[in-house]
Amino acid sequence: MDSEKNFLVTGGCGFIGSNFVRYMLENYQHCSVTNLDKLTYAGNPDNLRDLEKDTRYSFIKGDICDPEIVNKAMENIDIAVHFAAESHVDRSISRKGKLVKFTISAQEMRERIYRSLKRYWSYSERINL
Ligand SMILES: NC(=O)c1ccc[n+]([C@@H]2O[C@H](COP(=O)([O-])OP(=O)(O)OC[C@H]3O[C@@H](n4cnc5c(N)ncnc54)[C@H](O)[C@@H]3O)[C@@H](O)[C@H]2O)c1
């Protein structure tokens, strides 16, 4: 893999996301990772506390359902990896409305990220990056 890429990881303070962020920074010296996480009940910033001094790592506290934040976070991103989720099964039963809203918004966000990357890629091709 070409490691000189800027990654956006959503939900990077969760279980899978934090392991992914750590794996990428440990194994690919030239990549950078922006972590966009709302820090819900499931997000734990301590999972990545030790990486805060790493200049290749940055954290944005925000909601993937917020178009403004997602657009800003997408600047200069090559690859987006999406882990943000309402993942606890018991909560998905007790708070159905919230889960449905999140799922719809998250789908819109995925499409937005896809469109942003498409724009970035076609721009990169035009200027031969
Ligand atoms: N844990 C597993 O064993 C496992 C296995 C297979 C697939 N998955 C999938 O991987 C994904 C992540 O799972 P996980 O176990 O790491 O979940 P997790 O609950 O540990 O982490 C979810 C993260 O998403 C963040 N988040 C939630 N809503 C957000 C929002 N609106 N905006 C921004 N951030 C938000 C939370 O703060 C948290 O940091 C899920 O889609 C899950 O289904 C998990």
The ligand as an SDF file (V2000), in Angstrom:
LIG
                    3D

 44 48  0  0  0  0  0  0  0  0999 V2000
  -16.3290   -4.7190   18.1600 N   0  0  0  0  0  0  0  0  0  0  0  0
  -16.3760   -5.7560   17.3190 C   0  0  0  0  0  0  0  0  0  0  0  0
  -16.0220   -6.9000   17.6750 O   0  0  0  0  0  0  0  0  0  0  0  0
  -16.8140   -5.5690   15.8970 C   0  0  0  0  0  0  0  0  0  0  0  0
  -16.7430   -6.6380   15.0250 C   0  0  0  0  0  0  0  0  0  0  0  0
  -17.1270   -6.4550   13.6930 C   0  0  0  0  0  0  0  0  0  0  0  0
  -17.6000   -5.2310   13.2680 C   0  0  0  0  0  0  0  0  0  0  0  0
  -17.6740   -4.2050   14.1400 N   0  0  0  0  0  0  0  0  0  0  0  0
  -18.1790   -2.9280   13.6330 C   0  0  0  0  0  0  0  0  0  0  0  0
  -17.1550   -1.9410   13.7120 O   0  0  0  0  0  0  0  0  0  0  0  0
  -17.7420   -0.6680   13.9930 C   0  0  0  0  0  0  0  0  0  0  0  0
  -17.1000   -0.0860   15.2680 C   0  0  0  0  0  0  0  0  0  0  0  0
  -17.3220   -0.9930   16.3320 O   0  0  0  0  0  0  0  0  0  0  0  0
  -16.6770   -0.7480   17.7740 P   0  0  0  0  0  0  0  0  0  0  0  0
  -16.8270   -2.0100   18.5380 O   0  0  0  0  0  0  0  0  0  0  0  0
  -15.3270   -0.1250   17.6320 O   0  0  0  0  0  0  0  0  0  0  0  0
  -17.7070    0.3350   18.3740 O   0  0  0  0  0  0  0  0  0  0  0  0
  -17.5240    1.2830   19.6590 P   0  0  0  0  0  0  0  0  0  0  0  0
  -18.9040    1.4500   20.2200 O   0  0  0  0  0  0  0  0  0  0  0  0
  -16.4370    0.7990   20.5360 O   0  0  0  0  0  0  0  0  0  0  0  0
  -17.0400    2.6550   19.0210 O   0  0  0  0  0  0  0  0  0  0  0  0
  -17.8960    3.5030   18.2670 C   0  0  0  0  0  0  0  0  0  0  0  0
  -17.2370    4.8560   18.2210 C   0  0  0  0  0  0  0  0  0  0  0  0
  -18.0430    5.6950   17.3830 O   0  0  0  0  0  0  0  0  0  0  0  0
  -18.1630    6.9710   18.0240 C   0  0  0  0  0  0  0  0  0  0  0  0
  -19.4200    7.5830   17.5430 N   0  0  0  0  0  0  0  0  0  0  0  0
  -20.6840    7.1640   17.7800 C   0  0  0  0  0  0  0  0  0  0  0  0
  -21.5650    7.9760   17.1780 N   0  0  0  0  0  0  0  0  0  0  0  0
  -20.8310    8.9270   16.5510 C   0  0  0  0  0  0  0  0  0  0  0  0
  -21.1710   10.0560   15.7480 C   0  0  0  0  0  0  0  0  0  0  0  0
  -22.4510   10.3710   15.4930 N   0  0  0  0  0  0  0  0  0  0  0  0
  -20.1790   10.8150   15.2320 N   0  0  0  0  0  0  0  0  0  0  0  0
  -18.8680   10.5160   15.4900 C   0  0  0  0  0  0  0  0  0  0  0  0
  -18.4910    9.4720   16.2490 N   0  0  0  0  0  0  0  0  0  0  0  0
  -19.4610    8.6880   16.7690 C   0  0  0  0  0  0  0  0  0  0  0  0
  -18.1780    6.6610   19.5080 C   0  0  0  0  0  0  0  0  0  0  0  0
  -17.8370    7.7930   20.2990 O   0  0  0  0  0  0  0  0  0  0  0  0
  -17.1250    5.5510   19.5850 C   0  0  0  0  0  0  0  0  0  0  0  0
  -15.8290    6.0740   19.7620 O   0  0  0  0  0  0  0  0  0  0  0  0
  -19.2430   -0.9120   14.1330 C   0  0  0  0  0  0  0  0  0  0  0  0
  -19.8730   -0.6630   12.8900 O   0  0  0  0  0  0  0  0  0  0  0  0
  -19.3210   -2.3850   14.4760 C   0  0  0  0  0  0  0  0  0  0  0  0
  -20.5620   -2.9430   14.0710 O   0  0  0  0  0  0  0  0  0  0  0  0
  -17.2870   -4.3410   15.4400 C   0  0  0  0  0  0  0  0  0  0  0  0
  1  2  1  0
  2  3  2  0
  2  4  1  0
  4  5  1  0
  4 44  2  0
  5  6  2  0
  6  7  1  0
  7  8  2  0
  8  9  1  0
  8 44  1  0
  9 10  1  0
  9 42  1  0
 10 11  1  0
 11 12  1  0
 11 40  1  0
 12 13  1  0
 13 14  1  0
 14 15  2  0
 14 16  1  0
 14 17  1  0
 17 18  1  0
 18 19  2  0
 18 20  1  0
 18 21  1  0
 21 22  1  0
 22 23  1  0
 23 24  1  0
 23 38  1  0
 24 25  1  0
 25 26  1  0
 25 36  1  0
 26 27  1  0
 26 35  1  0
 27 28  2  0
 28 29  1  0
 29 30  1  0
 29 35  2  0
 30 31  1  0
 30 32  2  0
 32 33  1  0
 33 34  2  0
 34 35  1  0
 36 37  1  0
 36 38  1  0
 38 39  1  0
 40 41  1  0
 40 42  1  0
 42 43  1  0
M  CHG  2   8   1  16  -1
M  END
$$$$
